[in-house]
Amino acid sequence: QVQLVESGGGLVQPGGSLRLSCAASGFTFSRTVMTWARQVPGKEREFVAGISDVGGSTNYADSVKGRFTISRDNAKNTVYLQMNNLNPEGTAVYHCRADVGRSYWGQGTQVTVSS
């Protein structure tokens, strides 16, 4: 079955960086568009970044453009989110998503940006 496992979250100071990973299994990763989204308590999950199946096309939420970079390694079935210059508004649980017939979500990884 489809499995998505995020990792790499943690506590970081404002201005710091983190790299999130999402390990995927149970589907043909190299043919699947992957997305990162984030959610804070009491708010809807919001789109952060997306990447095409071969990685040639990416798109980002305006709030993260120029600071976050999404990438993928199809040989490792993994999608990444490099987050630089983090600010407190980046505090959230970050989830990856795969659209394989329907949307599948990982359990998420907590990112806390605080001094």
Phi, psi and omega in degrees: 000165180292130175227136176229123183234112179272152176205169176103355179288174179163193179262130180220148178282154175307137184090351181277183184228152172216153174238117178267148176234150175225110179270127186246149176205162175091004177205173181278092187301319186292351180248015189238129172292135181242148185223146169249139176221165180221156183215137172246154182304134177085358180236159177287154175294135182240144179296140176244308184199153177222156181218139180290172187299321179260004174083006183282347182226132178228156172213156189222152169293147181303327185291344183241356181303135179086349180241327182252147176225125176262140178210171179212154174234101184292337176289334181254002182052045186225139173244145186238158171224107175273123183241116180245160178049051182293146175236168184303335178292349176279355178293120184183171167267126183258129182239148168255156184226141173235132178260099181233085187080309171221176181276133173244141181237147170278176183282342177095161176225134186279130173242126178237122180251109185201148175267000000 
